[in-house]
Amino acid sequence: MAGTRFGLPSVDLLAQFWNQPLDYEAPPPDRRRPRTISGRLLTVAVIAVIGMLLAVAWRESVLSQPADAQAREDLRDDIAAQREDNAVLGDFTERLRDDVNALRDELLGGQAVVEQLHMDEAAAGLRAVTGDGAKVVVADGPKSEDGGPHLGEIFDRDLHLIVNTLWALGAEAIAIDGQRLTAVTTIRAAGEVILVDFAPVNSPYEIVAIGPGGLADDFGASATAETFRQYATDYGIALTVEAVDDVVLPAASPPLLNDATPKD
């Protein structure tokens, strides 16, 4: 007899619970919605569109490579032509400056005044000078084969260090790749190029200084030279120091006058 509503459970019911325990690890019912044909078609369409866009982008990239290479070549040609034009204009400017200086010397009259002016111009870097001294050449080391950072690259601060050391050792005139240095000359980096004032200089960098006898030996024994020799060992930077005789350093371009006024 089955148990009443308020009575004890029957023996058959207890036996059923004992022989058939509840399975608490039964998987939950599958609640996923069945995929429709339209959903599958939409997925295929999206994949097809993405593939088409990737194919078009790849094709455009391949087709643009020759044009990009030609554009780079044209740009290099334009830069080379502009440098040649600048060199011609620089020579013309130098000739005009010589003519102006000659007329100025005639107007000054006294030989002593002219000689003093020439000495002052030479000291200021505004007149070409000749003499003995030292030549220091530094060059970039080889680039990393694995595409890592170029640790052997010469920076503007390296040229600053060499120039300052030469000044400290008694140099009277210095030029970097033919660009004469003055008291207001700037040596700075512009992207991957080093500029002396506004003129680009490239590796190998040739620093020539006119100064006292033994300038090359003194620089070779300096802490700066030792530092660069260590760079040569570690990063492949090239360094050479040699004495030079009767070297000619050109005059620097005169600075613009900002505060001067004509004399009445």
Long-range contacts (C-beta under 8 A, 24 or more apart in sequence): 93-253, 94-251, 97-251, 97-254, 121-251, 122-173, 123-172, 124-182, 124-183, 125-173, 125-180, 125-181, 125-182, 125-183, 125-185, 125-251, 125-252, 126-182, 126-251, 126-252, 126-254, 127-251, 128-248, 128-249, 128-250, 128-251, 129-172, 129-173, 129-210, 129-248, 129-249, 130-210, 130-246, 130-247, 130-248, 130-249, 131-172, 131-173, 131-210, 131-211, 131-246, 131-247, 132-210, 132-213, 132-243, 132-244, 132-245, 132-246, 132-247, 133-171, 133-173, 133-208, 133-209, 133-210, 133-211, 133-215, 133-216, 133-243, 133-244, 133-247, 134-166, 134-171, 134-208, 134-209, 134-211, 134-215, 134-216, 134-219, 134-241, 134-242, 134-243, 134-244, 135-206, 135-207, 135-208, 135-209, 135-216, 135-240, 135-241, 135-242, 135-243, 135-244, 135-247, 136-162, 136-166, 136-206, 136-207, 136-208, 136-209, 136-219, 136-239, 136-240, 136-241, 137-204, 137-205, 137-206, 137-207, 137-238, 137-239, 137-240, 137-241, 138-162, 138-203, 138-204, 138-205, 138-207, 138-228, 138-237, 138-238, 138-239, 139-203, 139-204, 139-205, 139-237, 139-238, 140-203, 140-204, 140-237, 140-238, 141-231, 141-232, 141-235, 141-236, 141-237, 141-238, 142-236, 151-234, 151-235, 152-231, 152-235, 152-236, 152-237, 154-194, 154-203, 154-205, 154-237, 155-189, 155-194, 156-187, 156-188, 156-189, 156-194, 158-228, 159-187, 159-194, 159-205, 159-207, 160-187, 161-224, 161-227, 162-207, 162-224, 162-228, 163-187, 163-207, 165-219, 165-222, 165-224, 165-225, 166-207, 166-209, 166-211, 166-215, 166-219, 169-211, 169-212, 169-215, 169-218, 169-219, 169-222, 170-211, 170-212, 170-215, 170-218, 171-209, 171-210, 171-211, 171-215, 172-209, 172-210, 172-211, 173-209, 173-210, 173-211, 173-249, 174-207, 174-208, 174-209, 174-210, 174-249, 175-207, 175-208, 175-249, 175-250, 176-201, 176-205, 176-206, 176-207, 177-201, 177-202, 177-205, 177-206, 178-206, 178-250, 179-252, 180-249, 180-250, 180-251, 180-252, 181-252, 182-252, 182-255, 184-255, 185-252, 197-253, 204-238, 208-244, 208-247, 208-249, 210-247, 210-249, 215-243, 216-241, 216-242, 216-243, 216-244, 217-243
